[in-house]
């Protein structure tokens, strides 16, 4: 497997999350909840839940682990008072604030909200500034 920078890994994850958000919105784009049958609603909800389950936050968790470990290893040393520590700490904080909710939804009205949550997570991930080694 070829090496990928942290920024590249984060960007790819954000793109995958954003793709799911777009697909979720596509499911409800032409649906009128008042006119749709219960069977059609259930079909859309099932499809939405299948899309939501495709969102894999393993890469985000790996990035969090790497950066938090780096920060933790700097704590209690002379490096704790450096600009590098500040950069690493800010990056770790930003990653820790990103949450991916891939639990099931139960209603059509939840689809748009979940798509918004995914967009917000993707935006946050794209805003993370990963520090260089030196």
Chimera marker file (.cmm) of the C-alpha trace (Angstrom):
<marker_set name="trace">
<marker id="1" x="0.000" y="0.000" z="0.000" r="1" g="1" b="0" radius="0.5"/>
<marker id="2" x="1.355" y="3.392" z="-0.972" r="1" g="1" b="0" radius="0.5"/>
<marker id="3" x="1.948" y="6.040" z="1.661" r="1" g="1" b="0" radius="0.5"/>
<marker id="4" x="-0.743" y="8.683" z="2.007" r="1" g="1" b="0" radius="0.5"/>
<marker id="5" x="-0.302" y="11.836" z="4.019" r="1" g="1" b="0" radius="0.5"/>
<marker id="6" x="-2.649" y="12.557" z="6.890" r="1" g="1" b="0" radius="0.5"/>
<marker id="7" x="-4.144" y="15.423" z="4.886" r="1" g="1" b="0" radius="0.5"/>
<marker id="8" x="-4.814" y="13.128" z="1.925" r="1" g="1" b="0" radius="0.5"/>
<marker id="9" x="-6.400" y="10.484" z="4.158" r="1" g="1" b="0" radius="0.5"/>
<marker id="10" x="-8.607" y="13.118" z="5.796" r="1" g="1" b="0" radius="0.5"/>
<marker id="11" x="-9.577" y="14.568" z="2.427" r="1" g="1" b="0" radius="0.5"/>
<marker id="12" x="-10.544" y="11.160" z="1.045" r="1" g="1" b="0" radius="0.5"/>
<marker id="13" x="-12.629" y="10.390" z="4.146" r="1" g="1" b="0" radius="0.5"/>
<marker id="14" x="-14.347" y="13.765" z="3.914" r="1" g="1" b="0" radius="0.5"/>
<marker id="15" x="-15.136" y="13.085" z="0.251" r="1" g="1" b="0" radius="0.5"/>
<marker id="16" x="-16.679" y="9.704" z="1.079" r="1" g="1" b="0" radius="0.5"/>
<marker id="17" x="-18.780" y="11.230" z="3.848" r="1" g="1" b="0" radius="0.5"/>
<marker id="18" x="-19.915" y="14.049" z="1.573" r="1" g="1" b="0" radius="0.5"/>
<marker id="19" x="-20.869" y="11.537" z="-1.160" r="1" g="1" b="0" radius="0.5"/>
<marker id="20" x="-23.166" y="9.750" z="1.273" r="1" g="1" b="0" radius="0.5"/>
<marker id="21" x="-24.740" y="13.079" z="2.286" r="1" g="1" b="0" radius="0.5"/>
<marker id="22" x="-25.457" y="13.823" z="-1.377" r="1" g="1" b="0" radius="0.5"/>
<marker id="23" x="-26.954" y="10.383" z="-1.905" r="1" g="1" b="0" radius="0.5"/>
<marker id="24" x="-29.139" y="10.765" z="1.192" r="1" g="1" b="0" radius="0.5"/>
<marker id="25" x="-30.513" y="14.042" z="-0.135" r="1" g="1" b="0" radius="0.5"/>
<marker id="26" x="-31.145" y="12.363" z="-3.480" r="1" g="1" b="0" radius="0.5"/>
<marker id="27" x="-33.382" y="9.806" z="-1.773" r="1" g="1" b="0" radius="0.5"/>
<marker id="28" x="-35.777" y="12.437" z="-0.472" r="1" g="1" b="0" radius="0.5"/>
<marker id="29" x="-35.450" y="14.972" z="-3.257" r="1" g="1" b="0" radius="0.5"/>
<marker id="30" x="-38.706" y="14.105" z="-5.037" r="1" g="1" b="0" radius="0.5"/>
<marker id="31" x="-40.562" y="12.514" z="-2.138" r="1" g="1" b="0" radius="0.5"/>
<marker id="32" x="-43.657" y="14.094" z="-0.676" r="1" g="1" b="0" radius="0.5"/>
<marker id="33" x="-44.062" y="12.577" z="2.805" r="1" g="1" b="0" radius="0.5"/>
<marker id="34" x="-47.783" y="13.367" z="2.734" r="1" g="1" b="0" radius="0.5"/>
<marker id="35" x="-48.401" y="11.480" z="-0.511" r="1" g="1" b="0" radius="0.5"/>
<marker id="36" x="-45.972" y="8.570" z="-0.103" r="1" g="1" b="0" radius="0.5"/>
<marker id="37" x="-47.234" y="5.192" z="1.006" r="1" g="1" b="0" radius="0.5"/>
<marker id="38" x="-45.925" y="3.656" z="4.203" r="1" g="1" b="0" radius="0.5"/>
<marker id="39" x="-44.257" y="0.965" z="2.101" r="1" g="1" b="0" radius="0.5"/>
<marker id="40" x="-42.442" y="3.577" z="0.000" r="1" g="1" b="0" radius="0.5"/>
<marker id="41" x="-41.370" y="5.448" z="3.130" r="1" g="1" b="0" radius="0.5"/>
<marker id="42" x="-39.965" y="2.254" z="4.653" r="1" g="1" b="0" radius="0.5"/>
<marker id="43" x="-38.129" y="1.492" z="1.416" r="1" g="1" b="0" radius="0.5"/>
<marker id="44" x="-36.507" y="4.941" z="1.426" r="1" g="1" b="0" radius="0.5"/>
<marker id="45" x="-35.614" y="4.686" z="5.121" r="1" g="1" b="0" radius="0.5"/>
<marker id="46" x="-34.043" y="1.247" z="4.559" r="1" g="1" b="0" radius="0.5"/>
<marker id="47" x="-32.014" y="2.583" z="1.643" r="1" g="1" b="0" radius="0.5"/>
<marker id="48" x="-30.942" y="5.579" z="3.725" r="1" g="1" b="0" radius="0.5"/>
<marker id="49" x="-29.831" y="3.313" z="6.564" r="1" g="1" b="0" radius="0.5"/>
<marker id="50" x="-27.823" y="1.207" z="4.094" r="1" g="1" b="0" radius="0.5"/>
<marker id="51" x="-26.068" y="4.359" z="2.895" r="1" g="1" b="0" radius="0.5"/>
<marker id="52" x="-25.436" y="5.515" z="6.458" r="1" g="1" b="0" radius="0.5"/>
<marker id="53" x="-23.850" y="2.174" z="7.324" r="1" g="1" b="0" radius="0.5"/>
<marker id="54" x="-21.379" y="2.694" z="4.458" r="1" g="1" b="0" radius="0.5"/>
<marker id="55" x="-19.870" y="5.662" z="6.271" r="1" g="1" b="0" radius="0.5"/>
<marker id="56" x="-16.669" y="4.295" z="7.732" r="1" g="1" b="0" radius="0.5"/>
<marker id="57" x="-15.103" y="6.409" z="10.429" r="1" g="1" b="0" radius="0.5"/>
<marker id="58" x="-12.129" y="4.062" z="10.888" r="1" g="1" b="0" radius="0.5"/>
<marker id="59" x="-9.765" y="6.431" z="9.054" r="1" g="1" b="0" radius="0.5"/>
<marker id="60" x="-10.916" y="9.368" z="11.154" r="1" g="1" b="0" radius="0.5"/>
<marker id="61" x="-10.399" y="7.321" z="14.312" r="1" g="1" b="0" radius="0.5"/>
<marker id="62" x="-6.913" y="6.312" z="13.113" r="1" g="1" b="0" radius="0.5"/>
<marker id="63" x="-6.014" y="9.956" z="12.494" r="1" g="1" b="0" radius="0.5"/>
<marker id="64" x="-7.342" y="10.900" z="15.940" r="1" g="1" b="0" radius="0.5"/>
<marker id="65" x="-5.270" y="8.145" z="17.515" r="1" g="1" b="0" radius="0.5"/>
<marker id="66" x="-2.089" y="9.199" z="15.697" r="1" g="1" b="0" radius="0.5"/>
<marker id="67" x="-2.386" y="12.880" z="16.520" r="1" g="1" b="0" radius="0.5"/>
<marker id="68" x="-3.584" y="12.389" z="20.108" r="1" g="1" b="0" radius="0.5"/>
<marker id="69" x="-0.735" y="9.955" z="20.730" r="1" g="1" b="0" radius="0.5"/>
<marker id="70" x="1.732" y="12.487" z="19.333" r="1" g="1" b="0" radius="0.5"/>
<marker id="71" x="0.299" y="15.191" z="21.599" r="1" g="1" b="0" radius="0.5"/>
<marker id="72" x="0.281" y="12.898" z="24.630" r="1" g="1" b="0" radius="0.5"/>
<marker id="73" x="3.917" y="11.955" z="24.056" r="1" g="1" b="0" radius="0.5"/>
<marker id="74" x="4.889" y="15.634" z="24.043" r="1" g="1" b="0" radius="0.5"/>
<marker id="75" x="3.110" y="16.389" z="27.325" r="1" g="1" b="0" radius="0.5"/>
<marker id="76" x="5.318" y="16.645" z="30.375" r="1" g="1" b="0" radius="0.5"/>
<marker id="77" x="8.439" y="17.312" z="28.296" r="1" g="1" b="0" radius="0.5"/>
<marker id="78" x="10.239" y="20.446" z="27.183" r="1" g="1" b="0" radius="0.5"/>
<marker id="79" x="8.247" y="20.210" z="23.959" r="1" g="1" b="0" radius="0.5"/>
<marker id="80" x="5.021" y="21.020" z="25.792" r="1" g="1" b="0" radius="0.5"/>
<marker id="81" x="5.834" y="24.728" z="25.642" r="1" g="1" b="0" radius="0.5"/>
<marker id="82" x="6.605" y="24.888" z="21.920" r="1" g="1" b="0" radius="0.5"/>
<marker id="83" x="4.633" y="26.033" z="18.920" r="1" g="1" b="0" radius="0.5"/>
<marker id="84" x="4.760" y="22.462" z="17.589" r="1" g="1" b="0" radius="0.5"/>
<marker id="85" x="2.925" y="21.232" z="20.666" r="1" g="1" b="0" radius="0.5"/>
<marker id="86" x="0.322" y="23.950" z="20.116" r="1" g="1" b="0" radius="0.5"/>
<marker id="87" x="-0.154" y="22.883" z="16.473" r="1" g="1" b="0" radius="0.5"/>
<marker id="88" x="-0.462" y="19.209" z="17.389" r="1" g="1" b="0" radius="0.5"/>
<marker id="89" x="-2.819" y="19.975" z="20.263" r="1" g="1" b="0" radius="0.5"/>
<marker id="90" x="-5.100" y="22.134" z="18.097" r="1" g="1" b="0" radius="0.5"/>
<marker id="91" x="-5.184" y="19.412" z="15.444" r="1" g="1" b="0" radius="0.5"/>
<marker id="92" x="-6.049" y="16.769" z="18.058" r="1" g="1" b="0" radius="0.5"/>
<marker id="93" x="-8.809" y="18.961" z="19.484" r="1" g="1" b="0" radius="0.5"/>
<marker id="94" x="-10.323" y="19.480" z="16.040" r="1" g="1" b="0" radius="0.5"/>
<marker id="95" x="-10.273" y="15.753" z="15.309" r="1" g="1" b="0" radius="0.5"/>
<marker id="96" x="-11.789" y="14.921" z="18.685" r="1" g="1" b="0" radius="0.5"/>
<marker id="97" x="-14.694" y="17.266" z="17.936" r="1" g="1" b="0" radius="0.5"/>
<marker id="98" x="-15.629" y="15.376" z="14.751" r="1" g="1" b="0" radius="0.5"/>
<marker id="99" x="-18.409" y="12.883" z="15.325" r="1" g="1" b="0" radius="0.5"/>
<marker id="100" x="-19.974" y="10.544" z="12.816" r="1" g="1" b="0" radius="0.5"/>
<marker id="101" x="-23.413" y="9.259" z="13.751" r="1" g="1" b="0" radius="0.5"/>
<marker id="102" x="-24.058" y="6.180" z="11.676" r="1" g="1" b="0" radius="0.5"/>
<marker id="103" x="-26.889" y="4.896" z="13.807" r="1" g="1" b="0" radius="0.5"/>
<marker id="104" x="-30.147" y="4.029" z="12.104" r="1" g="1" b="0" radius="0.5"/>
<marker id="105" x="-32.787" y="6.605" z="11.326" r="1" g="1" b="0" radius="0.5"/>
<marker id="106" x="-36.463" y="5.875" z="11.736" r="1" g="1" b="0" radius="0.5"/>
<marker id="107" x="-38.251" y="8.643" z="9.877" r="1" g="1" b="0" radius="0.5"/>
<marker id="108" x="-37.991" y="10.415" z="6.530" r="1" g="1" b="0" radius="0.5"/>
<marker id="109" x="-37.567" y="13.724" z="8.323" r="1" g="1" b="0" radius="0.5"/>
<marker id="110" x="-34.317" y="12.435" z="9.851" r="1" g="1" b="0" radius="0.5"/>
<marker id="111" x="-32.635" y="11.931" z="6.469" r="1" g="1" b="0" radius="0.5"/>
<marker id="112" x="-32.005" y="15.609" z="5.739" r="1" g="1" b="0" radius="0.5"/>
<marker id="113" x="-30.737" y="16.168" z="9.267" r="1" g="1" b="0" radius="0.5"/>
<marker id="114" x="-28.308" y="13.271" z="8.985" r="1" g="1" b="0" radius="0.5"/>
<marker id="115" x="-27.092" y="14.537" z="5.607" r="1" g="1" b="0" radius="0.5"/>
<marker id="116" x="-26.466" y="17.934" z="7.228" r="1" g="1" b="0" radius="0.5"/>
<marker id="117" x="-24.542" y="16.238" z="10.058" r="1" g="1" b="0" radius="0.5"/>
<marker id="118" x="-22.394" y="14.385" z="7.522" r="1" g="1" b="0" radius="0.5"/>
<marker id="119" x="-21.699" y="17.606" z="5.613" r="1" g="1" b="0" radius="0.5"/>
<marker id="120" x="-20.697" y="19.307" z="8.846" r="1" g="1" b="0" radius="0.5"/>
<marker id="121" x="-18.347" y="16.439" z="9.729" r="1" g="1" b="0" radius="0.5"/>
<marker id="122" x="-16.814" y="16.527" z="6.232" r="1" g="1" b="0" radius="0.5"/>
<marker id="123" x="-16.344" y="20.309" z="6.462" r="1" g="1" b="0" radius="0.5"/>
<marker id="124" x="-14.687" y="19.979" z="9.859" r="1" g="1" b="0" radius="0.5"/>
<marker id="125" x="-12.401" y="17.239" z="8.607" r="1" g="1" b="0" radius="0.5"/>
<marker id="126" x="-11.350" y="19.329" z="5.629" r="1" g="1" b="0" radius="0.5"/>
<marker id="127" x="-10.523" y="22.255" z="7.957" r="1" g="1" b="0" radius="0.5"/>
<marker id="128" x="-8.072" y="20.259" z="10.072" r="1" g="1" b="0" radius="0.5"/>
<marker id="129" x="-4.516" y="21.491" z="9.619" r="1" g="1" b="0" radius="0.5"/>
<marker id="130" x="-2.158" y="18.577" z="10.110" r="1" g="1" b="0" radius="0.5"/>
<marker id="131" x="1.242" y="19.662" z="11.425" r="1" g="1" b="0" radius="0.5"/>
<marker id="132" x="4.442" y="18.559" z="9.751" r="1" g="1" b="0" radius="0.5"/>
<marker id="133" x="7.001" y="16.512" z="11.622" r="1" g="1" b="0" radius="0.5"/>
<marker id="134" x="9.447" y="19.394" z="12.076" r="1" g="1" b="0" radius="0.5"/>
<link id1="1" id2="2" r="1" g="1" b="0" radius="0.2"/>
<link id1="2" id2="3" r="1" g="1" b="0" radius="0.2"/>
<link id1="3" id2="4" r="1" g="1" b="0" radius="0.2"/>
<link id1="4" id2="5" r="1" g="1" b="0" radius="0.2"/>
<link id1="5" id2="6" r="1" g="1" b="0" radius="0.2"/>
<link id1="6" id2="7" r="1" g="1" b="0" radius="0.2"/>
<link id1="7" id2="8" r="1" g="1" b="0" radius="0.2"/>
<link id1="8" id2="9" r="1" g="1" b="0" radius="0.2"/>
<link id1="9" id2="10" r="1" g="1" b="0" radius="0.2"/>
<link id1="10" id2="11" r="1" g="1" b="0" radius="0.2"/>
<link id1="11" id2="12" r="1" g="1" b="0" radius="0.2"/>
<link id1="12" id2="13" r="1" g="1" b="0" radius="0.2"/>
<link id1="13" id2="14" r="1" g="1" b="0" radius="0.2"/>
<link id1="14" id2="15" r="1" g="1" b="0" radius="0.2"/>
<link id1="15" id2="16" r="1" g="1" b="0" radius="0.2"/>
<link id1="16" id2="17" r="1" g="1" b="0" radius="0.2"/>
<link id1="17" id2="18" r="1" g="1" b="0" radius="0.2"/>
<link id1="18" id2="19" r="1" g="1" b="0" radius="0.2"/>
<link id1="19" id2="20" r="1" g="1" b="0" radius="0.2"/>
<link id1="20" id2="21" r="1" g="1" b="0" radius="0.2"/>
<link id1="21" id2="22" r="1" g="1" b="0" radius="0.2"/>
<link id1="22" id2="23" r="1" g="1" b="0" radius="0.2"/>
<link id1="23" id2="24" r="1" g="1" b="0" radius="0.2"/>
<link id1="24" id2="25" r="1" g="1" b="0" radius="0.2"/>
<link id1="25" id2="26" r="1" g="1" b="0" radius="0.2"/>
<link id1="26" id2="27" r="1" g="1" b="0" radius="0.2"/>
<link id1="27" id2="28" r="1" g="1" b="0" radius="0.2"/>
<link id1="28" id2="29" r="1" g="1" b="0" radius="0.2"/>
<link id1="29" id2="30" r="1" g="1" b="0" radius="0.2"/>
<link id1="30" id2="31" r="1" g="1" b="0" radius="0.2"/>
<link id1="31" id2="32" r="1" g="1" b="0" radius="0.2"/>
<link id1="32" id2="33" r="1" g="1" b="0" radius="0.2"/>
<link id1="33" id2="34" r="1" g="1" b="0" radius="0.2"/>
<link id1="34" id2="35" r="1" g="1" b="0" radius="0.2"/>
<link id1="35" id2="36" r="1" g="1" b="0" radius="0.2"/>
<link id1="36" id2="37" r="1" g="1" b="0" radius="0.2"/>
<link id1="37" id2="38" r="1" g="1" b="0" radius="0.2"/>
<link id1="38" id2="39" r="1" g="1" b="0" radius="0.2"/>
<link id1="39" id2="40" r="1" g="1" b="0" radius="0.2"/>
<link id1="40" id2="41" r="1" g="1" b="0" radius="0.2"/>
<link id1="41" id2="42" r="1" g="1" b="0" radius="0.2"/>
<link id1="42" id2="43" r="1" g="1" b="0" radius="0.2"/>
<link id1="43" id2="44" r="1" g="1" b="0" radius="0.2"/>
<link id1="44" id2="45" r="1" g="1" b="0" radius="0.2"/>
<link id1="45" id2="46" r="1" g="1" b="0" radius="0.2"/>
<link id1="46" id2="47" r="1" g="1" b="0" radius="0.2"/>
<link id1="47" id2="48" r="1" g="1" b="0" radius="0.2"/>
<link id1="48" id2="49" r="1" g="1" b="0" radius="0.2"/>
<link id1="49" id2="50" r="1" g="1" b="0" radius="0.2"/>
<link id1="50" id2="51" r="1" g="1" b="0" radius="0.2"/>
<link id1="51" id2="52" r="1" g="1" b="0" radius="0.2"/>
<link id1="52" id2="53" r="1" g="1" b="0" radius="0.2"/>
<link id1="53" id2="54" r="1" g="1" b="0" radius="0.2"/>
<link id1="54" id2="55" r="1" g="1" b="0" radius="0.2"/>
<link id1="55" id2="56" r="1" g="1" b="0" radius="0.2"/>
<link id1="56" id2="57" r="1" g="1" b="0" radius="0.2"/>
<link id1="57" id2="58" r="1" g="1" b="0" radius="0.2"/>
<link id1="58" id2="59" r="1" g="1" b="0" radius="0.2"/>
<link id1="59" id2="60" r="1" g="1" b="0" radius="0.2"/>
<link id1="60" id2="61" r="1" g="1" b="0" radius="0.2"/>
<link id1="61" id2="62" r="1" g="1" b="0" radius="0.2"/>
<link id1="62" id2="63" r="1" g="1" b="0" radius="0.2"/>
<link id1="63" id2="64" r="1" g="1" b="0" radius="0.2"/>
<link id1="64" id2="65" r="1" g="1" b="0" radius="0.2"/>
<link id1="65" id2="66" r="1" g="1" b="0" radius="0.2"/>
<link id1="66" id2="67" r="1" g="1" b="0" radius="0.2"/>
<link id1="67" id2="68" r="1" g="1" b="0" radius="0.2"/>
<link id1="68" id2="69" r="1" g="1" b="0" radius="0.2"/>
<link id1="69" id2="70" r="1" g="1" b="0" radius="0.2"/>
<link id1="70" id2="71" r="1" g="1" b="0" radius="0.2"/>
<link id1="71" id2="72" r="1" g="1" b="0" radius="0.2"/>
<link id1="72" id2="73" r="1" g="1" b="0" radius="0.2"/>
<link id1="73" id2="74" r="1" g="1" b="0" radius="0.2"/>
<link id1="74" id2="75" r="1" g="1" b="0" radius="0.2"/>
<link id1="75" id2="76" r="1" g="1" b="0" radius="0.2"/>
<link id1="76" id2="77" r="1" g="1" b="0" radius="0.2"/>
<link id1="77" id2="78" r="1" g="1" b="0" radius="0.2"/>
<link id1="78" id2="79" r="1" g="1" b="0" radius="0.2"/>
<link id1="79" id2="80" r="1" g="1" b="0" radius="0.2"/>
<link id1="80" id2="81" r="1" g="1" b="0" radius="0.2"/>
<link id1="81" id2="82" r="1" g="1" b="0" radius="0.2"/>
<link id1="82" id2="83" r="1" g="1" b="0" radius="0.2"/>
<link id1="83" id2="84" r="1" g="1" b="0" radius="0.2"/>
<link id1="84" id2="85" r="1" g="1" b="0" radius="0.2"/>
<link id1="85" id2="86" r="1" g="1" b="0" radius="0.2"/>
<link id1="86" id2="87" r="1" g="1" b="0" radius="0.2"/>
<link id1="87" id2="88" r="1" g="1" b="0" radius="0.2"/>
<link id1="88" id2="89" r="1" g="1" b="0" radius="0.2"/>
<link id1="89" id2="90" r="1" g="1" b="0" radius="0.2"/>
<link id1="90" id2="91" r="1" g="1" b="0" radius="0.2"/>
<link id1="91" id2="92" r="1" g="1" b="0" radius="0.2"/>
<link id1="92" id2="93" r="1" g="1" b="0" radius="0.2"/>
<link id1="93" id2="94" r="1" g="1" b="0" radius="0.2"/>
<link id1="94" id2="95" r="1" g="1" b="0" radius="0.2"/>
<link id1="95" id2="96" r="1" g="1" b="0" radius="0.2"/>
<link id1="96" id2="97" r="1" g="1" b="0" radius="0.2"/>
<link id1="97" id2="98" r="1" g="1" b="0" radius="0.2"/>
<link id1="98" id2="99" r="1" g="1" b="0" radius="0.2"/>
<link id1="99" id2="100" r="1" g="1" b="0" radius="0.2"/>
<link id1="100" id2="101" r="1" g="1" b="0" radius="0.2"/>
<link id1="101" id2="102" r="1" g="1" b="0" radius="0.2"/>
<link id1="102" id2="103" r="1" g="1" b="0" radius="0.2"/>
<link id1="103" id2="104" r="1" g="1" b="0" radius="0.2"/>
<link id1="104" id2="105" r="1" g="1" b="0" radius="0.2"/>
<link id1="105" id2="106" r="1" g="1" b="0" radius="0.2"/>
<link id1="106" id2="107" r="1" g="1" b="0" radius="0.2"/>
<link id1="107" id2="108" r="1" g="1" b="0" radius="0.2"/>
<link id1="108" id2="109" r="1" g="1" b="0" radius="0.2"/>
<link id1="109" id2="110" r="1" g="1" b="0" radius="0.2"/>
<link id1="110" id2="111" r="1" g="1" b="0" radius="0.2"/>
<link id1="111" id2="112" r="1" g="1" b="0" radius="0.2"/>
<link id1="112" id2="113" r="1" g="1" b="0" radius="0.2"/>
<link id1="113" id2="114" r="1" g="1" b="0" radius="0.2"/>
<link id1="114" id2="115" r="1" g="1" b="0" radius="0.2"/>
<link id1="115" id2="116" r="1" g="1" b="0" radius="0.2"/>
<link id1="116" id2="117" r="1" g="1" b="0" radius="0.2"/>
<link id1="117" id2="118" r="1" g="1" b="0" radius="0.2"/>
<link id1="118" id2="119" r="1" g="1" b="0" radius="0.2"/>
<link id1="119" id2="120" r="1" g="1" b="0" radius="0.2"/>
<link id1="120" id2="121" r="1" g="1" b="0" radius="0.2"/>
<link id1="121" id2="122" r="1" g="1" b="0" radius="0.2"/>
<link id1="122" id2="123" r="1" g="1" b="0" radius="0.2"/>
<link id1="123" id2="124" r="1" g="1" b="0" radius="0.2"/>
<link id1="124" id2="125" r="1" g="1" b="0" radius="0.2"/>
<link id1="125" id2="126" r="1" g="1" b="0" radius="0.2"/>
<link id1="126" id2="127" r="1" g="1" b="0" radius="0.2"/>
<link id1="127" id2="128" r="1" g="1" b="0" radius="0.2"/>
<link id1="128" id2="129" r="1" g="1" b="0" radius="0.2"/>
<link id1="129" id2="130" r="1" g="1" b="0" radius="0.2"/>
<link id1="130" id2="131" r="1" g="1" b="0" radius="0.2"/>
<link id1="131" id2="132" r="1" g="1" b="0" radius="0.2"/>
<link id1="132" id2="133" r="1" g="1" b="0" radius="0.2"/>
<link id1="133" id2="134" r="1" g="1" b="0" radius="0.2"/>
</marker_set>
